[in-house]
């Protein structure tokens, strides 16, 4: 079950999305991309992913200038999400 705090945080992220997230969402929403259903700022486990397509088991993370390279702190999140498929 997703915690109320995590759901509220995801909603806040949707309301305050970055320019890059808004541009990508414009392309992914409403099955505009290969007729695939995407969700944005979706809570999965204890994390919030930027975009997810459950049908293809695909997660897209957009990391801006604050993440110039893969961060060590991203490894546990990536491993946890990969274990879930």
PDB file of N, CA, C and O in Angstrom:
ATOM      1  N   UNK A   1       0.843  -1.183   0.000  1.00  0.00           N
ATOM      2  CA  UNK A   1       0.000   0.000   0.000  1.00  0.00           C
ATOM      3  C   UNK A   1       0.887   1.245   0.000  1.00  0.00           C
ATOM      4  O   UNK A   1       1.883   1.308   0.721  1.00  0.00           O
ATOM      5  N   UNK A   2       0.525   2.211  -0.797  1.00  0.00           N
ATOM      6  CA  UNK A   2       1.285   3.448  -0.897  1.00  0.00           C
ATOM      7  C   UNK A   2       0.897   4.378   0.244  1.00  0.00           C
ATOM      8  O   UNK A   2      -0.284   4.546   0.548  1.00  0.00           O
ATOM      9  N   UNK A   3       1.896   4.975   0.868  1.00  0.00           N
ATOM     10  CA  UNK A   3       1.615   5.852   1.992  1.00  0.00           C
ATOM     11  C   UNK A   3       1.007   7.164   1.508  1.00  0.00           C
ATOM     12  O   UNK A   3       1.280   7.623   0.399  1.00  0.00           O
ATOM     13  N   UNK A   4       0.181   7.751   2.358  1.00  0.00           N
ATOM     14  CA  UNK A   4      -0.457   9.032   2.013  1.00  0.00           C
ATOM     15  C   UNK A   4       0.589  10.114   1.797  1.00  0.00           C
ATOM     16  O   UNK A   4       0.425  10.981   0.938  1.00  0.00           O
ATOM     17  N   UNK A   5       1.662  10.064   2.576  1.00  0.00           N
ATOM     18  CA  UNK A   5       2.732  11.052   2.454  1.00  0.00           C
ATOM     19  C   UNK A   5       3.411  10.942   1.087  1.00  0.00           C
ATOM     20  O   UNK A   5       3.694  11.956   0.448  1.00  0.00           O
ATOM     21  N   UNK A   6       3.671   9.709   0.640  1.00  0.00           N
ATOM     22  CA  UNK A   6       4.311   9.498  -0.658  1.00  0.00           C
ATOM     23  C   UNK A   6       3.390   9.941  -1.794  1.00  0.00           C
ATOM     24  O   UNK A   6       3.848  10.545  -2.764  1.00  0.00           O
ATOM     25  N   UNK A   7       2.102   9.645  -1.680  1.00  0.00           N
ATOM     26  CA  UNK A   7       1.130  10.054  -2.698  1.00  0.00           C
ATOM     27  C   UNK A   7       1.042  11.572  -2.781  1.00  0.00           C
ATOM     28  O   UNK A   7       0.992  12.132  -3.876  1.00  0.00           O
ATOM     29  N   UNK A   8       1.023  12.242  -1.627  1.00  0.00           N
ATOM     30  CA  UNK A   8       0.972  13.705  -1.610  1.00  0.00           C
ATOM     31  C   UNK A   8       2.226  14.287  -2.248  1.00  0.00           C
ATOM     32  O   UNK A   8       2.150  15.253  -3.008  1.00  0.00           O
ATOM     33  N   UNK A   9       3.375  13.700  -1.941  1.00  0.00           N
ATOM     34  CA  UNK A   9       4.633  14.179  -2.525  1.00  0.00           C
ATOM     35  C   UNK A   9       4.611  14.008  -4.048  1.00  0.00           C
ATOM     36  O   UNK A   9       5.060  14.894  -4.776  1.00  0.00           O
ATOM     37  N   UNK A  10       4.097  12.885  -4.527  1.00  0.00           N
ATOM     38  CA  UNK A  10       3.998  12.657  -5.978  1.00  0.00           C
ATOM     39  C   UNK A  10       3.089  13.701  -6.623  1.00  0.00           C
ATOM     40  O   UNK A  10       3.400  14.215  -7.698  1.00  0.00           O
ATOM     41  N   UNK A  11       1.976  14.013  -5.977  1.00  0.00           N
ATOM     42  CA  UNK A  11       1.075  15.043  -6.508  1.00  0.00           C
ATOM     43  C   UNK A  11       1.769  16.396  -6.573  1.00  0.00           C
ATOM     44  O   UNK A  11       1.619  17.134  -7.546  1.00  0.00           O
ATOM     45  N   UNK A  12       2.528  16.714  -5.534  1.00  0.00           N
ATOM     46  CA  UNK A  12       3.272  17.981  -5.521  1.00  0.00           C
ATOM     47  C   UNK A  12       4.296  18.026  -6.654  1.00  0.00           C
ATOM     48  O   UNK A  12       4.474  19.062  -7.293  1.00  0.00           O
ATOM     49  N   UNK A  13       4.969  16.898  -6.902  1.00  0.00           N
ATOM     50  CA  UNK A  13       5.933  16.841  -7.994  1.00  0.00           C
ATOM     51  C   UNK A  13       5.256  17.042  -9.352  1.00  0.00           C
ATOM     52  O   UNK A  13       5.814  17.689 -10.238  1.00  0.00           O
ATOM     53  N   UNK A  14       4.053  16.485  -9.512  1.00  0.00           N
ATOM     54  CA  UNK A  14       3.314  16.676 -10.768  1.00  0.00           C
ATOM     55  C   UNK A  14       2.981  18.143 -10.982  1.00  0.00           C
ATOM     56  O   UNK A  14       3.065  18.650 -12.100  1.00  0.00           O
ATOM     57  N   UNK A  15       2.603  18.823  -9.902  1.00  0.00           N
ATOM     58  CA  UNK A  15       2.237  20.242 -10.002  1.00  0.00           C
ATOM     59  C   UNK A  15       3.444  21.126 -10.283  1.00  0.00           C
ATOM     60  O   UNK A  15       3.304  22.197 -10.875  1.00  0.00           O
ATOM     61  N   UNK A  16       4.621  20.689  -9.867  1.00  0.00           N
ATOM     62  CA  UNK A  16       5.833  21.501  -9.995  1.00  0.00           C
ATOM     63  C   UNK A  16       6.868  20.832 -10.885  1.00  0.00           C
ATOM     64  O   UNK A  16       8.052  20.807 -10.549  1.00  0.00           O
ATOM     65  N   UNK A  17       6.437  20.296 -12.005  1.00  0.00           N
ATOM     66  CA  UNK A  17       7.354  19.584 -12.885  1.00  0.00           C
ATOM     67  C   UNK A  17       8.317  20.548 -13.584  1.00  0.00           C
ATOM     68  O   UNK A  17       8.024  21.731 -13.760  1.00  0.00           O
ATOM     69  N   UNK A  18       9.458  20.012 -13.970  1.00  0.00           N
ATOM     70  CA  UNK A  18      10.464  20.799 -14.673  1.00  0.00           C
ATOM     71  C   UNK A  18      10.053  20.988 -16.130  1.00  0.00           C
ATOM     72  O   UNK A  18       9.134  20.326 -16.613  1.00  0.00           O
ATOM     73  N   UNK A  19      10.729  21.883 -16.818  1.00  0.00           N
ATOM     74  CA  UNK A  19      10.452  22.092 -18.238  1.00  0.00           C
ATOM     75  C   UNK A  19      10.650  20.798 -19.026  1.00  0.00           C
ATOM     76  O   UNK A  19       9.835  20.451 -19.880  1.00  0.00           O
ATOM     77  N   UNK A  20      11.737  20.091 -18.731  1.00  0.00           N
ATOM     78  CA  UNK A  20      12.023  18.838 -19.433  1.00  0.00           C
ATOM     79  C   UNK A  20      10.922  17.807 -19.180  1.00  0.00           C
ATOM     80  O   UNK A  20      10.510  17.104 -20.103  1.00  0.00           O
ATOM     81  N   UNK A  21      10.447  17.712 -17.944  1.00  0.00           N
ATOM     82  CA  UNK A  21       9.378  16.766 -17.622  1.00  0.00           C
ATOM     83  C   UNK A  21       8.084  17.133 -18.348  1.00  0.00           C
ATOM     84  O   UNK A  21       7.386  16.255 -18.854  1.00  0.00           O
ATOM     85  N   UNK A  22       7.766  18.414 -18.400  1.00  0.00           N
ATOM     86  CA  UNK A  22       6.543  18.852 -19.106  1.00  0.00           C
ATOM     87  C   UNK A  22       6.629  18.533 -20.596  1.00  0.00           C
ATOM     88  O   UNK A  22       5.650  18.087 -21.193  1.00  0.00           O
ATOM     89  N   UNK A  23       7.789  18.759 -21.192  1.00  0.00           N
ATOM     90  CA  UNK A  23       7.954  18.477 -22.631  1.00  0.00           C
ATOM     91  C   UNK A  23       7.834  16.985 -22.919  1.00  0.00           C
ATOM     92  O   UNK A  23       7.167  16.579 -23.871  1.00  0.00           O
ATOM     93  N   UNK A  24       8.487  16.171 -22.084  1.00  0.00           N
ATOM     94  CA  UNK A  24       8.400  14.724 -22.305  1.00  0.00           C
ATOM     95  C   UNK A  24       6.979  14.232 -22.051  1.00  0.00           C
ATOM     96  O   UNK A  24       6.474  13.400 -22.804  1.00  0.00           O
ATOM     97  N   UNK A  25       6.330  14.732 -21.007  1.00  0.00           N
ATOM     98  CA  UNK A  25       4.964  14.313 -20.693  1.00  0.00           C
ATOM     99  C   UNK A  25       4.027  14.633 -21.849  1.00  0.00           C
ATOM    100  O   UNK A  25       3.116  13.859 -22.142  1.00  0.00           O
ATOM    101  N   UNK A  26       4.243  15.763 -22.505  1.00  0.00           N
ATOM    102  CA  UNK A  26       3.418  16.139 -23.662  1.00  0.00           C
ATOM    103  C   UNK A  26       3.497  15.061 -24.751  1.00  0.00           C
ATOM    104  O   UNK A  26       2.515  14.810 -25.451  1.00  0.00           O
ATOM    105  N   UNK A  27       4.659  14.432 -24.890  1.00  0.00           N
ATOM    106  CA  UNK A  27       4.856  13.375 -25.904  1.00  0.00           C
ATOM    107  C   UNK A  27       4.341  12.015 -25.441  1.00  0.00           C
ATOM    108  O   UNK A  27       3.910  11.204 -26.260  1.00  0.00           O
ATOM    109  N   UNK A  28       4.384  11.762 -24.133  1.00  0.00           N
ATOM    110  CA  UNK A  28       4.019  10.433 -23.623  1.00  0.00           C
ATOM    111  C   UNK A  28       2.543  10.295 -23.261  1.00  0.00           C
ATOM    112  O   UNK A  28       1.991   9.197 -23.318  1.00  0.00           O
ATOM    113  N   UNK A  29       1.911  11.385 -22.895  1.00  0.00           N
ATOM    114  CA  UNK A  29       0.548  11.317 -22.360  1.00  0.00           C
ATOM    115  C   UNK A  29      -0.473  10.894 -23.415  1.00  0.00           C
ATOM    116  O   UNK A  29      -0.226  10.982 -24.618  1.00  0.00           O
ATOM    117  N   UNK A  30      -1.592  10.446 -22.945  1.00  0.00           N
ATOM    118  CA  UNK A  30      -2.740  10.081 -23.796  1.00  0.00           C
ATOM    119  C   UNK A  30      -2.379   9.083 -24.893  1.00  0.00           C
ATOM    120  O   UNK A  30      -2.910   9.141 -26.002  1.00  0.00           O
ATOM    121  N   UNK A  31      -1.478   8.178 -24.569  1.00  0.00           N
ATOM    122  CA  UNK A  31      -1.061   7.131 -25.517  1.00  0.00           C
ATOM    123  C   UNK A  31      -0.501   7.707 -26.818  1.00  0.00           C
ATOM    124  O   UNK A  31      -0.654   7.106 -27.881  1.00  0.00           O
ATOM    125  N   UNK A  32       0.144   8.869 -26.735  1.00  0.00           N
ATOM    126  CA  UNK A  32       0.739   9.501 -27.916  1.00  0.00           C
ATOM    127  C   UNK A  32       1.994   8.784 -28.399  1.00  0.00           C
ATOM    128  O   UNK A  32       2.379   8.933 -29.559  1.00  0.00           O
ATOM    129  N   UNK A  33       2.626   8.021 -27.545  1.00  0.00           N
ATOM    130  CA  UNK A  33       3.882   7.355 -27.890  1.00  0.00           C
ATOM    131  C   UNK A  33       3.624   5.867 -28.068  1.00  0.00           C
ATOM    132  O   UNK A  33       3.472   5.135 -27.091  1.00  0.00           O
ATOM    133  N   UNK A  34       3.576   5.423 -29.323  1.00  0.00           N
ATOM    134  CA  UNK A  34       3.351   4.018 -29.668  1.00  0.00           C
ATOM    135  C   UNK A  34       2.141   3.416 -28.962  1.00  0.00           C
ATOM    136  O   UNK A  34       2.115   2.218 -28.678  1.00  0.00           O
ATOM    137  N   UNK A  35       1.149   4.238 -28.683  1.00  0.00           N
ATOM    138  CA  UNK A  35      -0.092   3.810 -28.044  1.00  0.00           C
ATOM    139  C   UNK A  35       0.139   3.162 -26.667  1.00  0.00           C
ATOM    140  O   UNK A  35      -0.637   2.309 -26.235  1.00  0.00           O
ATOM    141  N   UNK A  36       1.213   3.579 -25.991  1.00  0.00           N
ATOM    142  CA  UNK A  36       1.528   3.044 -24.667  1.00  0.00           C
ATOM    143  C   UNK A  36       0.988   3.969 -23.585  1.00  0.00           C
ATOM    144  O   UNK A  36       0.997   5.190 -23.741  1.00  0.00           O
ATOM    145  N   UNK A  37       0.522   3.388 -22.499  1.00  0.00           N
ATOM    146  CA  UNK A  37      -0.009   4.131 -21.362  1.00  0.00           C
ATOM    147  C   UNK A  37       1.124   4.433 -20.380  1.00  0.00           C
ATOM    148  O   UNK A  37       1.729   3.517 -19.823  1.00  0.00           O
ATOM    149  N   UNK A  38       1.403   5.704 -20.175  1.00  0.00           N
ATOM    150  CA  UNK A  38       2.410   6.138 -19.216  1.00  0.00           C
ATOM    151  C   UNK A  38       1.739   6.852 -18.052  1.00  0.00           C
ATOM    152  O   UNK A  38       0.682   7.463 -18.207  1.00  0.00           O
ATOM    153  N   UNK A  39       2.353   6.767 -16.908  1.00  0.00           N
ATOM    154  CA  UNK A  39       1.965   7.548 -15.732  1.00  0.00           C
ATOM    155  C   UNK A  39       3.182   8.372 -15.352  1.00  0.00           C
ATOM    156  O   UNK A  39       4.320   7.972 -15.594  1.00  0.00           O
ATOM    157  N   UNK A  40       2.925   9.543 -14.745  1.00  0.00           N
ATOM    158  CA  UNK A  40       4.053  10.383 -14.335  1.00  0.00           C
ATOM    159  C   UNK A  40       4.053  10.567 -12.829  1.00  0.00           C
ATOM    160  O   UNK A  40       3.012  10.543 -12.173  1.00  0.00           O
ATOM    161  N   UNK A  41       5.253  10.752 -12.304  1.00  0.00           N
ATOM    162  CA  UNK A  41       5.460  10.908 -10.865  1.00  0.00           C
ATOM    163  C   UNK A  41       4.667   9.836 -10.108  1.00  0.00           C
ATOM    164  O   UNK A  41       3.804  10.133  -9.282  1.00  0.00           O
ATOM    165  N   UNK A  42       4.986   8.614 -10.416  1.00  0.00           N
ATOM    166  CA  UNK A  42       4.246   7.458  -9.895  1.00  0.00           C
ATOM    167  C   UNK A  42       4.983   6.820  -8.719  1.00  0.00           C
ATOM    168  O   UNK A  42       6.147   6.442  -8.853  1.00  0.00           O
ATOM    169  N   UNK A  43       4.320   6.695  -7.572  1.00  0.00           N
ATOM    170  CA  UNK A  43       4.942   5.986  -6.447  1.00  0.00           C
ATOM    171  C   UNK A  43       5.047   4.488  -6.743  1.00  0.00           C
ATOM    172  O   UNK A  43       4.068   3.837  -7.107  1.00  0.00           O
ATOM    173  N   UNK A  44       6.250   3.968  -6.580  1.00  0.00           N
ATOM    174  CA  UNK A  44       6.501   2.535  -6.694  1.00  0.00           C
ATOM    175  C   UNK A  44       7.365   2.165  -5.504  1.00  0.00           C
ATOM    176  O   UNK A  44       8.458   2.704  -5.327  1.00  0.00           O
ATOM    177  N   UNK A  45       6.873   1.246  -4.690  1.00  0.00           N
ATOM    178  CA  UNK A  45       7.551   0.871  -3.460  1.00  0.00           C
ATOM    179  C   UNK A  45       7.712   2.136  -2.622  1.00  0.00           C
ATOM    180  O   UNK A  45       6.714   2.804  -2.353  1.00  0.00           O
ATOM    181  N   UNK A  46       8.903   2.486  -2.205  1.00  0.00           N
ATOM    182  CA  UNK A  46       9.106   3.692  -1.405  1.00  0.00           C
ATOM    183  C   UNK A  46       9.695   4.832  -2.236  1.00  0.00           C
ATOM    184  O   UNK A  46      10.178   5.822  -1.687  1.00  0.00           O
ATOM    185  N   UNK A  47       9.653   4.686  -3.563  1.00  0.00           N
ATOM    186  CA  UNK A  47      10.228   5.671  -4.468  1.00  0.00           C
ATOM    187  C   UNK A  47       9.143   6.310  -5.330  1.00  0.00           C
ATOM    188  O   UNK A  47       8.033   5.789  -5.443  1.00  0.00           O
ATOM    189  N   UNK A  48       9.482   7.440  -5.932  1.00  0.00           N
ATOM    190  CA  UNK A  48       8.606   8.070  -6.923  1.00  0.00           C
ATOM    191  C   UNK A  48       9.409   8.139  -8.211  1.00  0.00           C
ATOM    192  O   UNK A  48      10.476   8.750  -8.259  1.00  0.00           O
ATOM    193  N   UNK A  49       8.887   7.505  -9.255  1.00  0.00           N
ATOM    194  CA  UNK A  49       9.581   7.525 -10.548  1.00  0.00           C
ATOM    195  C   UNK A  49       8.956   8.600 -11.431  1.00  0.00           C
ATOM    196  O   UNK A  49       7.769   8.901 -11.312  1.00  0.00           O
ATOM    197  N   UNK A  50       9.765   9.174 -12.316  1.00  0.00           N
ATOM    198  CA  UNK A  50       9.270  10.261 -13.159  1.00  0.00           C
ATOM    199  C   UNK A  50       8.176   9.776 -14.115  1.00  0.00           C
ATOM    200  O   UNK A  50       7.090  10.354 -14.163  1.00  0.00           O
ATOM    201  N   UNK A  51       8.460   8.726 -14.864  1.00  0.00           N
ATOM    202  CA  UNK A  51       7.487   8.186 -15.819  1.00  0.00           C
ATOM    203  C   UNK A  51       7.576   6.669 -15.791  1.00  0.00           C
ATOM    204  O   UNK A  51       8.661   6.101 -15.662  1.00  0.00           O
ATOM    205  N   UNK A  52       6.428   6.020 -15.914  1.00  0.00           N
ATOM    206  CA  UNK A  52       6.422   4.558 -15.936  1.00  0.00           C
ATOM    207  C   UNK A  52       5.363   4.070 -16.920  1.00  0.00           C
ATOM    208  O   UNK A  52       4.268   4.622 -17.022  1.00  0.00           O
ATOM    209  N   UNK A  53       5.738   3.012 -17.641  1.00  0.00           N
ATOM    210  CA  UNK A  53       4.799   2.285 -18.497  1.00  0.00           C
ATOM    211  C   UNK A  53       4.780   0.861 -17.947  1.00  0.00           C
ATOM    212  O   UNK A  53       5.712   0.091 -18.176  1.00  0.00           O
ATOM    213  N   UNK A  54       3.722   0.517 -17.224  1.00  0.00           N
ATOM    214  CA  UNK A  54       3.634  -0.813 -16.606  1.00  0.00           C
ATOM    215  C   UNK A  54       3.549  -1.905 -17.670  1.00  0.00           C
ATOM    216  O   UNK A  54       4.077  -3.002 -17.490  1.00  0.00           O
ATOM    217  N   UNK A  55       2.895  -1.601 -18.753  1.00  0.00           N
ATOM    218  CA  UNK A  55       2.706  -2.563 -19.834  1.00  0.00           C
ATOM    219  C   UNK A  55       4.041  -3.095 -20.366  1.00  0.00           C
ATOM    220  O   UNK A  55       4.161  -4.281 -20.673  1.00  0.00           O
ATOM    221  N   UNK A  56       5.033  -2.224 -20.474  1.00  0.00           N
ATOM    222  CA  UNK A  56       6.358  -2.598 -20.994  1.00  0.00           C
ATOM    223  C   UNK A  56       7.413  -2.713 -19.897  1.00  0.00           C
ATOM    224  O   UNK A  56       8.581  -2.983 -20.176  1.00  0.00           O
ATOM    225  N   UNK A  57       6.992  -2.505 -18.636  1.00  0.00           N
ATOM    226  CA  UNK A  57       7.915  -2.531 -17.501  1.00  0.00           C
ATOM    227  C   UNK A  57       9.091  -1.586 -17.747  1.00  0.00           C
ATOM    228  O   UNK A  57      10.257  -1.960 -17.625  1.00  0.00           O
ATOM    229  N   UNK A  58       8.739  -0.354 -18.096  1.00  0.00           N
ATOM    230  CA  UNK A  58       9.726   0.668 -18.450  1.00  0.00           C
ATOM    231  C   UNK A  58       9.582   1.871 -17.531  1.00  0.00           C
ATOM    232  O   UNK A  58       8.487   2.409 -17.362  1.00  0.00           O
ATOM    233  N   UNK A  59      10.687   2.285 -16.944  1.00  0.00           N
ATOM    234  CA  UNK A  59      10.731   3.488 -16.111  1.00  0.00           C
ATOM    235  C   UNK A  59      11.679   4.471 -16.765  1.00  0.00           C
ATOM    236  O   UNK A  59      12.780   4.108 -17.178  1.00  0.00           O
ATOM    237  N   UNK A  60      11.243   5.722 -16.857  1.00  0.00           N
ATOM    238  CA  UNK A  60      12.085   6.793 -17.389  1.00  0.00           C
ATOM    239  C   UNK A  60      12.317   7.791 -16.272  1.00  0.00           C
ATOM    240  O   UNK A  60      11.367   8.311 -15.686  1.00  0.00           O
ATOM    241  N   UNK A  61      13.579   8.056 -15.978  1.00  0.00           N
ATOM    242  CA  UNK A  61      13.964   9.051 -14.981  1.00  0.00           C
ATOM    243  C   UNK A  61      14.670  10.189 -15.694  1.00  0.00           C
ATOM    244  O   UNK A  61      15.616   9.961 -16.448  1.00  0.00           O
ATOM    245  N   UNK A  62      14.222  11.398 -15.461  1.00  0.00           N
ATOM    246  CA  UNK A  62      14.882  12.578 -16.014  1.00  0.00           C
ATOM    247  C   UNK A  62      15.633  13.259 -14.886  1.00  0.00           C
ATOM    248  O   UNK A  62      15.026  13.794 -13.959  1.00  0.00           O
ATOM    249  N   UNK A  63      16.931  13.238 -14.967  1.00  0.00           N
ATOM    250  CA  UNK A  63      17.738  13.906 -13.963  1.00  0.00           C
ATOM    251  C   UNK A  63      18.388  15.116 -14.599  1.00  0.00           C
ATOM    252  O   UNK A  63      19.086  15.004 -15.607  1.00  0.00           O
ATOM    253  N   UNK A  64      18.155  16.260 -14.009  1.00  0.00           N
ATOM    254  CA  UNK A  64      18.666  17.510 -14.558  1.00  0.00           C
ATOM    255  C   UNK A  64      20.112  17.743 -14.206  1.00  0.00           C
ATOM    256  O   UNK A  64      20.850  16.805 -13.904  1.00  0.00           O
ATOM    257  N   UNK A  65      20.518  19.005 -14.246  1.00  0.00           N
ATOM    258  CA  UNK A  65      21.893  19.401 -14.008  1.00  0.00           C
ATOM    259  C   UNK A  65      22.435  18.961 -12.666  1.00  0.00           C
ATOM    260  O   UNK A  65      23.648  18.814 -12.510  1.00  0.00           O
ATOM    261  N   UNK A  66      21.558  18.746 -11.686  1.00  0.00           N
ATOM    262  CA  UNK A  66      22.018  18.306 -10.378  1.00  0.00           C
ATOM    263  C   UNK A  66      22.515  16.873 -10.403  1.00  0.00           C
ATOM    264  O   UNK A  66      23.129  16.420  -9.438  1.00  0.00           O
ATOM    265  N   UNK A  67      22.260  16.142 -11.495  1.00  0.00           N
ATOM    266  CA  UNK A  67      22.710  14.754 -11.639  1.00  0.00           C
ATOM    267  C   UNK A  67      23.534  14.630 -12.909  1.00  0.00           C
ATOM    268  O   UNK A  67      23.106  13.992 -13.871  1.00  0.00           O
ATOM    269  N   UNK A  68      24.698  15.228 -12.914  1.00  0.00           N
ATOM    270  CA  UNK A  68      25.523  15.199 -14.118  1.00  0.00           C
ATOM    271  C   UNK A  68      26.024  13.808 -14.461  1.00  0.00           C
ATOM    272  O   UNK A  68      26.359  13.541 -15.615  1.00  0.00           O
ATOM    273  N   UNK A  69      26.078  12.947 -13.510  1.00  0.00           N
ATOM    274  CA  UNK A  69      26.456  11.572 -13.757  1.00  0.00           C
ATOM    275  C   UNK A  69      25.679  10.686 -12.798  1.00  0.00           C
ATOM    276  O   UNK A  69      25.071  11.166 -11.841  1.00  0.00           O
ATOM    277  N   UNK A  70      25.707   9.401 -13.064  1.00  0.00           N
ATOM    278  CA  UNK A  70      24.978   8.451 -12.218  1.00  0.00           C
ATOM    279  C   UNK A  70      25.483   8.574 -10.794  1.00  0.00           C
ATOM    280  O   UNK A  70      26.682   8.451 -10.543  1.00  0.00           O
ATOM    281  N   UNK A  71      24.589   8.813  -9.874  1.00  0.00           N
ATOM    282  CA  UNK A  71      24.964   9.033  -8.486  1.00  0.00           C
ATOM    283  C   UNK A  71      24.944   7.716  -7.714  1.00  0.00           C
ATOM    284  O   UNK A  71      24.111   6.845  -7.960  1.00  0.00           O
ATOM    285  N   UNK A  72      25.876   7.592  -6.779  1.00  0.00           N
ATOM    286  CA  UNK A  72      25.933   6.402  -5.923  1.00  0.00           C
ATOM    287  C   UNK A  72      24.612   6.171  -5.202  1.00  0.00           C
ATOM    288  O   UNK A  72      24.198   5.028  -5.008  1.00  0.00           O
ATOM    289  N   UNK A  73      23.942   7.267  -4.802  1.00  0.00           N
ATOM    290  CA  UNK A  73      22.683   7.121  -4.061  1.00  0.00           C
ATOM    291  C   UNK A  73      21.554   6.579  -4.931  1.00  0.00           C
ATOM    292  O   UNK A  73      20.530   6.147  -4.403  1.00  0.00           O
ATOM    293  N   UNK A  74      21.721   6.591  -6.263  1.00  0.00           N
ATOM    294  CA  UNK A  74      20.705   6.060  -7.169  1.00  0.00           C
ATOM    295  C   UNK A  74      20.759   4.534  -7.253  1.00  0.00           C
ATOM    296  O   UNK A  74      19.786   3.902  -7.665  1.00  0.00           O
ATOM    297  N   UNK A  75      21.877   3.947  -6.870  1.00  0.00           N
ATOM    298  CA  UNK A  75      22.060   2.500  -7.013  1.00  0.00           C
ATOM    299  C   UNK A  75      21.022   1.700  -6.224  1.00  0.00           C
ATOM    300  O   UNK A  75      20.412   0.798  -6.797  1.00  0.00           O
ATOM    301  N   UNK A  76      20.789   1.985  -4.930  1.00  0.00           N
ATOM    302  CA  UNK A  76      19.773   1.193  -4.201  1.00  0.00           C
ATOM    303  C   UNK A  76      18.374   1.309  -4.822  1.00  0.00           C
ATOM    304  O   UNK A  76      17.636   0.325  -4.873  1.00  0.00           O
ATOM    305  N   UNK A  77      18.013   2.496  -5.290  1.00  0.00           N
ATOM    306  CA  UNK A  77      16.702   2.679  -5.925  1.00  0.00           C
ATOM    307  C   UNK A  77      16.619   1.846  -7.196  1.00  0.00           C
ATOM    308  O   UNK A  77      15.631   1.147  -7.423  1.00  0.00           O
ATOM    309  N   UNK A  78      17.651   1.921  -8.021  1.00  0.00           N
ATOM    310  CA  UNK A  78      17.664   1.156  -9.268  1.00  0.00           C
ATOM    311  C   UNK A  78      17.575  -0.338  -8.989  1.00  0.00           C
ATOM    312  O   UNK A  78      16.811  -1.047  -9.644  1.00  0.00           O
ATOM    313  N   UNK A  79      18.345  -0.818  -8.030  1.00  0.00           N
ATOM    314  CA  UNK A  79      18.314  -2.243  -7.696  1.00  0.00           C
ATOM    315  C   UNK A  79      16.962  -2.684  -7.165  1.00  0.00           C
ATOM    316  O   UNK A  79      16.472  -3.753  -7.527  1.00  0.00           O
ATOM    317  N   UNK A  80      16.352  -1.865  -6.302  1.00  0.00           N
ATOM    318  CA  UNK A  80      15.035  -2.202  -5.748  1.00  0.00           C
ATOM    319  C   UNK A  80      13.979  -2.261  -6.847  1.00  0.00           C
ATOM    320  O   UNK A  80      13.139  -3.161  -6.857  1.00  0.00           O
ATOM    321  N   UNK A  81      14.021  -1.314  -7.760  1.00  0.00           N
ATOM    322  CA  UNK A  81      13.036  -1.291  -8.853  1.00  0.00           C
ATOM    323  C   UNK A  81      13.269  -2.440  -9.820  1.00  0.00           C
ATOM    324  O   UNK A  81      12.310  -3.023 -10.326  1.00  0.00           O
ATOM    325  N   UNK A  82      14.525  -2.774 -10.084  1.00  0.00           N
ATOM    326  CA  UNK A  82      14.823  -3.907 -10.980  1.00  0.00           C
ATOM    327  C   UNK A  82      14.336  -5.226 -10.382  1.00  0.00           C
ATOM    328  O   UNK A  82      13.868  -6.099 -11.113  1.00  0.00           O
ATOM    329  N   UNK A  83      14.441  -5.376  -9.074  1.00  0.00           N
ATOM    330  CA  UNK A  83      13.978  -6.604  -8.422  1.00  0.00           C
ATOM    331  C   UNK A  83      12.474  -6.786  -8.577  1.00  0.00           C
ATOM    332  O   UNK A  83      11.970  -7.909  -8.570  1.00  0.00           O
ATOM    333  N   UNK A  84      11.755  -5.658  -8.717  1.00  0.00           N
ATOM    334  CA  UNK A  84      10.299  -5.724  -8.889  1.00  0.00           C
ATOM    335  C   UNK A  84       9.903  -5.958 -10.345  1.00  0.00           C
ATOM    336  O   UNK A  84       8.724  -6.110 -10.664  1.00  0.00           O
ATOM    337  N   UNK A  85      10.890  -5.983 -11.205  1.00  0.00           N
ATOM    338  CA  UNK A  85      10.618  -6.244 -12.616  1.00  0.00           C
ATOM    339  C   UNK A  85      10.465  -4.976 -13.394  1.00  0.00           C
ATOM    340  O   UNK A  85      10.232  -5.017 -14.602  1.00  0.00           O
TER     341      UNK A  85
END
